[in-house]
Amino acid sequence: MSDICILIVDDESRMRKLIKDFLMQKNYRILEAADGEEALKIFEDNQNTISLILLDVMMPKLDGWSVLRQIRQMSKVPIMMLTARGEEQDELFGFELGVDEYISKPFSPKILVARVEAILKRTQGEKMEPKDYGGITIDPEGRTVKVDGKQIEMSLREYELLKYLVDNANIALSRDKILNNVWNYDYYGDSRTIDSHIKKIRHKLGKKGKYIETMRGVGYKFEVK
């Protein structure tokens, strides 16, 4: 049995069983919650062992957005939202709240498993030493970012976007390339997803935000100036 534990939160027992059966084929350990309140209790009791949360939006007692907000106050654990809604605005709203991945029902269980594995691969990577980029220190082991020695709070997606930019410093990166590498699959929304994340990252970096340069008609480039 894997050391990786995944919390499945969905009020539909058949949906939980479907997801659980596919994930257990990969030997992941599974915890389940049937509503938002139960999810928070289980997470609080097991937050040091849970590696990923699959979180439904529409649930009784406490909906997924409320659960997401409360978890983000105490943890950066990766969260994938499960929802019947397919509206782009809902996805943007989720990213604003700190969602790391988004999949709309109905979905292929095999695609879900592939996305789960992609998130875990990014978050369970090999140990690496912190590196400094003009006063921005990135620690891949703890997935933390410091500016002039002061740690700043970032969602997993914000961290991964910044990491991708610095790993490709001085290279103009198109929005399509950023989406395919950071979101790790073909995203069919528009570029506002990237733009909104870049805006938040620049704000958090303060004066160092100028290192992320907008390349008109192309995308973005990270360059220490």
MIDOSE-1310 file (N, C-alpha, C; in nm, 2 decimals, decimal comma, always signed):
residues 225
msdi	+0,08/-0,12/+0,00/+0,00/+0,00/+0,00/+0,09/+0,12/+0,00; +0,05/+0,22/-0,08/+0,13/+0,34/-0,09/+0,12/+0,43/+0,04; +0,22/+0,51/+0,06/+0,22/+0,61/+0,17/+0,13/+0,73/+0,14; +0,09/+0,74/+0,01/+0,01/+0,86/-0,03/-0,13/+0,83/+0,00
cili	-0,19/+0,93/+0,08/-0,33/+0,92/+0,12/-0,41/+1,03/+0,05; -0,53/+1,00/+0,00/-0,61/+1,09/-0,08/-0,75/+1,09/-0,01; -0,80/+1,21/+0,01/-0,93/+1,23/+0,07/-1,03/+1,26/-0,04; -1,13/+1,18/-0,05/-1,24/+1,20/-0,15/-1,36/+1,26/-0,08
vdde	-1,41/+1,37/-0,13/-1,52/+1,44/-0,06/-1,63/+1,45/-0,17; -1,74/+1,38/-0,15/-1,85/+1,39/-0,24/-1,98/+1,33/-0,17; -2,09/+1,39/-0,19/-2,21/+1,34/-0,12/-2,27/+1,22/-0,19; -2,23/+1,19/-0,31/-2,28/+1,08/-0,38/-2,19/+0,95/-0,35
srmr	-2,25/+0,86/-0,28/-2,17/+0,74/-0,25/-2,12/+0,66/-0,37; -2,20/+0,66/-0,48/-2,16/+0,59/-0,60/-2,04/+0,65/-0,66; -2,04/+0,79/-0,66/-1,92/+0,86/-0,71/-1,80/+0,84/-0,63; -1,81/+0,84/-0,50/-1,70/+0,81/-0,41/-1,64/+0,67/-0,44
klik	-1,73/+0,57/-0,45/-1,69/+0,44/-0,47/-1,62/+0,42/-0,61; -1,67/+0,49/-0,71/-1,61/+0,48/-0,84/-1,47/+0,54/-0,84; -1,45/+0,66/-0,78/-1,32/+0,72/-0,77/-1,23/+0,63/-0,69; -1,28/+0,59/-0,57/-1,20/+0,50/-0,48/-1,15/+0,38/-0,55
dflm	-1,24/+0,31/-0,62/-1,20/+0,18/-0,68/-1,08/+0,21/-0,78; -1,09/+0,31/-0,86/-0,98/+0,34/-0,96/-0,85/+0,38/-0,89; -0,86/+0,46/-0,79/-0,74/+0,51/-0,72/-0,67/+0,39/-0,64; -0,76/+0,30/-0,58/-0,70/+0,19/-0,51/-0,62/+0,09/-0,60
qkny	-0,66/+0,10/-0,73/-0,58/+0,02/-0,82/-0,44/+0,06/-0,83; -0,41/+0,19/-0,79/-0,28/+0,25/-0,79/-0,22/+0,24/-0,65; -0,29/+0,17/-0,56/-0,24/+0,14/-0,43/-0,24/+0,27/-0,34; -0,32/+0,37/-0,37/-0,33/+0,49/-0,28/-0,42/+0,45/-0,16
rile	-0,39/+0,51/-0,05/-0,47/+0,50/+0,07/-0,59/+0,60/+0,05; -0,71/+0,56/+0,09/-0,82/+0,65/+0,06/-0,90/+0,68/+0,19; -0,93/+0,81/+0,21/-1,03/+0,85/+0,31/-1,15/+0,91/+0,24; -1,27/+0,90/+0,31/-1,39/+0,95/+0,24/-1,47/+1,04/+0,34
aadg	-1,54/+1,14/+0,27/-1,63/+1,22/+0,35/-1,75/+1,25/+0,26; -1,87/+1,25/+0,32/-2,00/+1,26/+0,25/-2,05/+1,40/+0,25; -1,99/+1,49/+0,32/-2,03/+1,63/+0,32/-1,92/+1,72/+0,37; -1,94/+1,85/+0,36/-1,83/+1,94/+0,39/-1,78/+1,94/+0,53
eeal	-1,88/+1,93/+0,63/-1,84/+1,93/+0,77/-1,76/+1,81/+0,80; -1,80/+1,69/+0,75/-1,72/+1,57/+0,77/-1,58/+1,58/+0,71; -1,58/+1,64/+0,60/-1,45/+1,66/+0,53/-1,35/+1,74/+0,61; -1,40/+1,85/+0,67/-1,31/+1,93/+0,75/-1,26/+1,86/+0,88
kife	-1,35/+1,78/+0,94/-1,31/+1,71/+1,06/-1,21/+1,60/+1,02; -1,23/+1,53/+0,91/-1,13/+1,43/+0,87/-1,00/+1,49/+0,84; -1,00/+1,60/+0,77/-0,88/+1,67/+0,73/-0,80/+1,72/+0,85; -0,87/+1,78/+0,95/-0,81/+1,83/+1,07/-0,74/+1,71/+1,15
dnqn	-0,80/+1,60/+1,14/-0,75/+1,48/+1,22/-0,63/+1,41/+1,14; -0,63/+1,44/+1,01/-0,53/+1,36/+0,93/-0,45/+1,45/+0,84; -0,44/+1,58/+0,86/-0,38/+1,67/+0,77/-0,23/+1,65/+0,74; -0,16/+1,58/+0,84/-0,02/+1,55/+0,82/+0,00/+1,43/+0,73
tisl	-0,10/+1,36/+0,70/-0,09/+1,24/+0,61/-0,16/+1,25/+0,48; -0,25/+1,35/+0,46/-0,33/+1,36/+0,34/-0,24/+1,43/+0,24; -0,23/+1,37/+0,12/-0,14/+1,43/+0,01/-0,22/+1,50/-0,09; -0,35/+1,48/-0,10/-0,44/+1,53/-0,20/-0,58/+1,52/-0,16
illd	-0,66/+1,63/-0,20/-0,81/+1,62/-0,17/-0,88/+1,63/-0,30; -0,98/+1,54/-0,33/-1,07/+1,55/-0,44/-1,20/+1,60/-0,38; -1,24/+1,73/-0,42/-1,35/+1,80/-0,34/-1,46/+1,83/-0,44; -1,58/+1,78/-0,41/-1,70/+1,81/-0,48/-1,75/+1,96/-0,44
vmmp	-1,81/+2,03/-0,54/-1,86/+2,16/-0,51/-2,00/+2,16/-0,44; -2,09/+2,10/-0,50/-2,23/+2,10/-0,45/-2,25/+1,99/-0,35; -2,26/+2,02/-0,22/-2,27/+1,93/-0,11/-2,36/+1,98/+0,00; -2,43/+1,90/+0,08/-2,51/+1,94/+0,19/-2,42/+1,99/+0,31
kldg	-2,48/+2,07/+0,40/-2,42/+2,12/+0,52/-2,31/+2,23/+0,49; -2,21/+2,20/+0,41/-2,11/+2,29/+0,37/-2,06/+2,26/+0,23; -2,07/+2,36/+0,14/-2,03/+2,33/+0,00/-1,88/+2,33/-0,01; -1,84/+2,29/-0,13/-1,70/+2,28/-0,16/-1,62/+2,41/-0,15
wsvl	-1,68/+2,52/-0,19/-1,61/+2,65/-0,18/-1,58/+2,68/-0,04; -1,67/+2,66/+0,05/-1,65/+2,69/+0,19/-1,55/+2,60/+0,25; -1,55/+2,47/+0,22/-1,45/+2,38/+0,26/-1,31/+2,42/+0,21; -1,30/+2,46/+0,09/-1,18/+2,51/+0,03/-1,12/+2,63/+0,10
rqir	-1,20/+2,72/+0,13/-1,16/+2,84/+0,20/-1,10/+2,81/+0,34; -1,17/+2,72/+0,41/-1,12/+2,69/+0,55/-0,99/+2,61/+0,54; -0,98/+2,51/+0,45/-0,86/+2,44/+0,44/-0,74/+2,52/+0,40; -0,76/+2,62/+0,31/-0,66/+2,71/+0,27/-0,61/+2,80/+0,38
qmsk	-0,68/+2,81/+0,48/-0,64/+2,89/+0,60/-0,54/+2,82/+0,68; -0,53/+2,68/+0,66/-0,44/+2,61/+0,75/-0,34/+2,52/+0,67; -0,36/+2,51/+0,53/-0,28/+2,41/+0,46/-0,27/+2,45/+0,31; -0,16/+2,40/+0,25/-0,14/+2,42/+0,10/-0,16/+2,29/+0,03
vpim	-0,22/+2,19/+0,10/-0,24/+2,06/+0,04/-0,31/+2,08/-0,10; -0,26/+2,00/-0,20/-0,32/+2,01/-0,33/-0,47/+1,97/-0,33; -0,55/+2,05/-0,40/-0,70/+2,03/-0,40/-0,75/+2,03/-0,55; -0,82/+1,92/-0,58/-0,88/+1,91/-0,71/-1,03/+1,92/-0,69
mlta	-1,09/+2,02/-0,76/-1,24/+2,03/-0,75/-1,31/+1,94/-0,85; -1,42/+1,88/-0,80/-1,50/+1,80/-0,88/-1,64/+1,87/-0,89; -1,68/+1,90/-1,01/-1,81/+1,98/-1,02/-1,88/+1,94/-1,15; -2,01/+1,96/-1,14/-2,10/+1,94/-1,26/-2,10/+2,06/-1,35
rgee	-2,05/+2,17/-1,29/-2,05/+2,30/-1,37/-1,93/+2,30/-1,46; -1,96/+2,36/-1,58/-1,85/+2,37/-1,68/-1,82/+2,51/-1,72; -1,88/+2,60/-1,65/-1,86/+2,74/-1,68/-1,72/+2,79/-1,65; -1,66/+2,86/-1,75/-1,53/+2,91/-1,74/-1,51/+3,00/-1,61
qdel	-1,62/+3,08/-1,59/-1,61/+3,18/-1,48/-1,60/+3,10/-1,34; -1,66/+2,98/-1,34/-1,65/+2,90/-1,21/-1,51/+2,85/-1,20; -1,45/+2,82/-1,31/-1,31/+2,77/-1,30/-1,22/+2,88/-1,25; -1,23/+3,00/-1,31/-1,15/+3,12/-1,27/-1,17/+3,15/-1,12
fgfe	-1,30/+3,14/-1,07/-1,33/+3,16/-0,93/-1,26/+3,06/-0,85; -1,26/+2,93/-0,89/-1,19/+2,83/-0,81/-1,04/+2,85/-0,80; -0,98/+2,89/-0,91/-0,83/+2,92/-0,91/-0,80/+3,04/-0,82; -0,89/+3,14/-0,82/-0,87/+3,25/-0,73/-0,87/+3,21/-0,58
lgvd	-0,95/+3,11/-0,55/-0,96/+3,06/-0,41/-0,84/+2,97/-0,38; -0,77/+2,92/-0,47/-0,66/+2,84/-0,45/-0,67/+2,69/-0,49; -0,76/+2,67/-0,59/-0,78/+2,53/-0,65/-0,65/+2,50/-0,73; -0,61/+2,38/-0,72/-0,49/+2,34/-0,80/-0,52/+2,27/-0,93
eyis	-0,64/+2,21/-0,93/-0,68/+2,14/-1,05/-0,83/+2,14/-1,05; -0,89/+2,12/-1,17/-1,04/+2,13/-1,19/-1,08/+2,03/-1,29; -1,18/+1,95/-1,25/-1,24/+1,86/-1,35/-1,39/+1,85/-1,34; -1,46/+1,86/-1,45/-1,60/+1,87/-1,46/-1,67/+1,73/-1,48
kpfs	-1,77/+1,71/-1,40/-1,85/+1,58/-1,42/-1,94/+1,60/-1,55; -1,97/+1,49/-1,62/-1,91/+1,36/-1,60/-1,77/+1,36/-1,66; -1,68/+1,28/-1,60/-1,54/+1,27/-1,64/-1,50/+1,12/-1,66; -1,40/+1,10/-1,73/-1,34/+0,96/-1,74/-1,26/+0,93/-1,62
pkil	-1,29/+0,82/-1,55/-1,21/+0,79/-1,43/-1,06/+0,78/-1,47; -1,03/+0,73/-1,59/-0,89/+0,72/-1,63/-0,82/+0,86/-1,64; -0,90/+0,95/-1,69/-0,84/+1,09/-1,70/-0,82/+1,15/-1,56; -0,92/+1,12/-1,47/-0,91/+1,17/-1,33/-0,78/+1,11/-1,27
varv	-0,76/+0,98/-1,28/-0,64/+0,92/-1,23/-0,51/+0,98/-1,29; -0,51/+1,01/-1,42/-0,40/+1,07/-1,48/-0,37/+1,20/-1,42; -0,47/+1,28/-1,40/-0,45/+1,41/-1,34/-0,40/+1,40/-1,19; -0,46/+1,31/-1,12/-0,42/+1,28/-0,98/-0,27/+1,25/-0,98
eail	-0,23/+1,16/-1,07/-0,08/+1,12/-1,07/+0,00/+1,24/-1,11; -0,04/+1,32/-1,20/+0,03/+1,44/-1,24/+0,06/+1,54/-1,13; -0,05/+1,56/-1,05/-0,04/+1,65/-0,93/+0,06/+1,59/-0,83; +0,04/+1,46/-0,80/+0,13/+1,40/-0,70/+0,27/+1,39/-0,75
krtq	+0,30/+1,38/-0,88/+0,43/+1,37/-0,93/+0,50/+1,51/-0,91; +0,42/+1,62/-0,92/+0,48/+1,75/-0,91/+0,50/+1,78/-0,76; +0,41/+1,73/-0,67/+0,42/+1,76/-0,53/+0,50/+1,66/-0,45; +0,53/+1,55/-0,50/+0,61/+1,45/-0,43/+0,75/+1,43/-0,49
gekm	+0,80/+1,53/-0,55/+0,93/+1,52/-0,62/+1,05/+1,50/-0,54; +1,16/+1,49/-0,60/+1,29/+1,47/-0,53/+1,33/+1,59/-0,46; +1,41/+1,56/-0,35/+1,46/+1,67/-0,27/+1,56/+1,76/-0,35; +1,55/+1,89/-0,34/+1,64/+1,98/-0,41/+1,67/+2,10/-0,31
epkd	+1,78/+2,16/-0,33/+1,82/+2,27/-0,25/+1,76/+2,40/-0,29; +1,73/+2,49/-0,20/+1,67/+2,62/-0,24/+1,77/+2,70/-0,33; +1,71/+2,77/-0,42/+1,79/+2,85/-0,51/+1,74/+3,00/-0,51; +1,84/+3,09/-0,52/+1,81/+3,23/-0,52/+1,81/+3,29/-0,66
yggi	+1,70/+3,37/-0,69/+1,69/+3,44/-0,82/+1,67/+3,59/-0,79; +1,78/+3,66/-0,78/+1,77/+3,80/-0,76/+1,70/+3,84/-0,63; +1,71/+3,77/-0,52/+1,64/+3,80/-0,40/+1,51/+3,72/-0,38; +1,47/+3,64/-0,48/+1,36/+3,55/-0,47/+1,42/+3,41/-0,44
tidp	+1,39/+3,35/-0,33/+1,45/+3,22/-0,29/+1,33/+3,12/-0,30; +1,36/+3,02/-0,39/+1,26/+2,91/-0,41/+1,31/+2,78/-0,35; +1,23/+2,72/-0,27/+1,27/+2,59/-0,20/+1,18/+2,48/-0,26; +1,23/+2,40/-0,35/+1,15/+2,30/-0,41/+1,10/+2,19/-0,32
egrt	+1,19/+2,17/-0,21/+1,15/+2,07/-0,11/+1,03/+2,11/-0,03; +1,02/+2,23/+0,02/+0,91/+2,27/+0,09/+0,81/+2,35/+0,01; +0,83/+2,36/-0,12/+0,75/+2,44/-0,21/+0,71/+2,58/-0,15; +0,82/+2,64/-0,10/+0,80/+2,78/-0,04/+0,88/+2,88/-0,12
vkvd	+0,84/+3,00/-0,11/+0,90/+3,12/-0,17/+0,93/+3,23/-0,07; +1,05/+3,28/-0,07/+1,09/+3,39/+0,01/+1,14/+3,51/-0,07; +1,10/+3,63/-0,03/+1,15/+3,75/-0,10/+1,23/+3,82/+0,00; +1,36/+3,84/-0,03/+1,45/+3,90/+0,07/+1,44/+3,84/+0,21
gkqi	+1,43/+3,71/+0,21/+1,43/+3,64/+0,34/+1,30/+3,62/+0,40; +1,20/+3,69/+0,35/+1,06/+3,68/+0,41/+0,97/+3,59/+0,33; +0,92/+3,49/+0,40/+0,83/+3,39/+0,32/+0,70/+3,45/+0,29; +0,66/+3,42/+0,16/+0,53/+3,47/+0,12/+0,44/+3,35/+0,09
emsl	+0,31/+3,37/+0,11/+0,21/+3,26/+0,09/+0,17/+3,25/-0,06; +0,18/+3,13/-0,11/+0,14/+3,11/-0,25/+0,06/+2,98/-0,26; -0,04/+2,97/-0,35/-0,11/+2,85/-0,38/-0,01/+2,76/-0,45; -0,04/+2,63/-0,46/+0,04/+2,54/-0,54/+0,05/+2,58/-0,68
reye	-0,06/+2,62/-0,74/-0,05/+2,66/-0,88/+0,03/+2,79/-0,90; +0,02/+2,89/-0,81/+0,11/+3,01/-0,82/+0,25/+2,97/-0,81; +0,28/+2,88/-0,71/+0,42/+2,83/-0,70/+0,47/+2,77/-0,82; +0,39/+2,68/-0,88/+0,44/+2,60/-1,00/+0,46/+2,70/-1,12
llky	+0,37/+2,80/-1,13/+0,38/+2,89/-1,24/+0,51/+2,97/-1,22; +0,54/+3,02/-1,10/+0,66/+3,10/-1,08/+0,78/+3,01/-1,10; +0,78/+2,89/-1,05/+0,89/+2,79/-1,07/+0,92/+2,77/-1,22; +0,81/+2,75/-1,30/+0,83/+2,73/-1,44/+0,90/+2,85/-1,51
lvdn	+0,85/+2,97/-1,47/+0,91/+3,09/-1,52/+1,06/+3,10/-1,49; +1,10/+3,08/-1,36/+1,24/+3,09/-1,33/+1,32/+2,98/-1,38; +1,27/+2,86/-1,40/+1,34/+2,75/-1,46/+1,37/+2,78/-1,61; +1,29/+2,87/-1,67/+1,31/+2,91/-1,81/+1,34/+3,06/-1,82
ania	+1,43/+3,10/-1,72/+1,46/+3,24/-1,72/+1,52/+3,29/-1,85; +1,48/+3,42/-1,88/+1,53/+3,48/-2,00/+1,48/+3,43/-2,13; +1,38/+3,34/-2,12/+1,31/+3,28/-2,24/+1,17/+3,33/-2,25; +1,13/+3,39/-2,36/+0,99/+3,43/-2,38/+0,90/+3,30/-2,39
lsrd	+0,80/+3,29/-2,30/+0,72/+3,17/-2,30/+0,58/+3,21/-2,34; +0,52/+3,14/-2,44/+0,39/+3,17/-2,48/+0,29/+3,12/-2,38; +0,17/+3,18/-2,38/+0,06/+3,13/-2,29/+0,03/+2,99/-2,31; +0,02/+2,94/-2,44/-0,01/+2,80/-2,46/+0,10/+2,71/-2,40
kiln	+0,22/+2,75/-2,41/+0,33/+2,67/-2,36/+0,32/+2,66/-2,20; +0,29/+2,78/-2,14/+0,27/+2,78/-2,00/+0,16/+2,69/-1,95; +0,05/+2,70/-2,02/-0,07/+2,62/-1,99/-0,04/+2,47/-1,99; +0,03/+2,43/-2,10/+0,06/+2,29/-2,12/+0,16/+2,24/-2,03
nvwn	+0,25/+2,32/-1,98/+0,35/+2,27/-1,89/+0,31/+2,29/-1,74; +0,24/+2,40/-1,71/+0,21/+2,42/-1,57/+0,08/+2,35/-1,53; -0,02/+2,37/-1,62/-0,15/+2,30/-1,59/-0,15/+2,15/-1,63; -0,05/+2,12/-1,70/-0,02/+1,98/-1,74/-0,12/+1,91/-1,82
ydyy	-0,20/+1,98/-1,89/-0,30/+1,93/-1,98/-0,35/+2,04/-2,07; -0,42/+2,01/-2,17/-0,47/+2,11/-2,26/-0,59/+2,18/-2,20; -0,57/+2,30/-2,16/-0,68/+2,38/-2,10/-0,75/+2,46/-2,20; -0,88/+2,46/-2,21/-0,96/+2,52/-2,31/-1,02/+2,65/-2,28
gdsr	-0,98/+2,71/-2,17/-1,03/+2,84/-2,13/-0,94/+2,94/-2,21; -0,96/+3,07/-2,17/-0,87/+3,17/-2,24/-0,76/+3,21/-2,15; -0,68/+3,30/-2,19/-0,55/+3,34/-2,13/-0,57/+3,41/-1,99; -0,70/+3,45/-1,96/-0,72/+3,52/-1,84/-0,68/+3,43/-1,72
tids	-0,68/+3,30/-1,73/-0,64/+3,21/-1,62/-0,49/+3,24/-1,59; -0,40/+3,25/-1,69/-0,26/+3,28/-1,66/-0,25/+3,42/-1,62; -0,31/+3,51/-1,68/-0,30/+3,66/-1,65/-0,33/+3,68/-1,51; -0,44/+3,62/-1,46/-0,49/+3,65/-1,32/-0,38/+3,59/-1,22
hikk	-0,33/+3,47/-1,25/-0,22/+3,42/-1,17/-0,10/+3,50/-1,17; -0,06/+3,55/-1,28/+0,06/+3,64/-1,29/+0,04/+3,76/-1,21; -0,08/+3,82/-1,22/-0,11/+3,94/-1,14/-0,09/+3,92/-0,99; -0,14/+3,81/-0,95/-0,13/+3,78/-0,80/+0,01/+3,75/-0,76
irhk	+0,09/+3,68/-0,85/+0,23/+3,65/-0,82/+0,31/+3,78/-0,81; +0,29/+3,87/-0,91/+0,36/+4,00/-0,91/+0,33/+4,08/-0,78; +0,21/+4,08/-0,74/+0,17/+4,15/-0,62/+0,24/+4,09/-0,50; +0,25/+3,96/-0,49/+0,31/+3,90/-0,37/+0,46/+3,92/-0,37
lgkk	+0,52/+3,93/-0,49/+0,66/+3,95/-0,50/+0,71/+4,09/-0,47; +0,61/+4,18/-0,47/+0,64/+4,32/-0,44/+0,73/+4,38/-0,55; +0,84/+4,45/-0,51/+0,92/+4,51/-0,61/+0,99/+4,41/-0,71; +1,00/+4,28/-0,66/+1,06/+4,18/-0,74/+0,96/+4,13/-0,85
gkyi	+0,84/+4,18/-0,84/+0,74/+4,14/-0,94/+0,78/+4,19/-1,08; +0,87/+4,29/-1,09/+0,91/+4,34/-1,22/+0,99/+4,24/-1,30; +1,04/+4,14/-1,23/+1,12/+4,03/-1,29/+1,03/+3,96/-1,39; +0,90/+3,96/-1,37/+0,81/+3,89/-1,46/+0,77/+3,99/-1,57
etmr	+0,82/+3,98/-1,69/+0,79/+4,07/-1,79/+0,69/+4,03/-1,89; +0,59/+4,11/-1,92/+0,49/+4,08/-2,02/+0,55/+4,10/-2,16; +0,54/+3,99/-2,24/+0,59/+3,99/-2,38/+0,47/+4,01/-2,47; +0,44/+4,13/-2,51/+0,32/+4,15/-2,59/+0,31/+4,06/-2,71
gvgy	+0,19/+4,00/-2,72/+0,16/+3,91/-2,84/+0,22/+3,77/-2,82; +0,29/+3,75/-2,71/+0,36/+3,62/-2,69/+0,31/+3,56/-2,55; +0,36/+3,62/-2,44/+0,33/+3,57/-2,31/+0,41/+3,64/-2,21; +0,50/+3,56/-2,14/+0,57/+3,62/-2,03/+0,72/+3,57/-2,03
kfev	+0,80/+3,64/-1,96/+0,94/+3,61/-1,95/+0,99/+3,65/-1,81; +1,07/+3,56/-1,74/+1,13/+3,59/-1,61/+1,27/+3,63/-1,64; +1,31/+3,75/-1,59/+1,44/+3,80/-1,61/+1,48/+3,89/-1,49; +1,59/+3,86/-1,42/+1,64/+3,94/-1,31/+1,70/+4,06/-1,37
k	+1,65/+4,18/-1,32/+1,70/+4,31/-1,37/+1,77/+4,38/-1,26
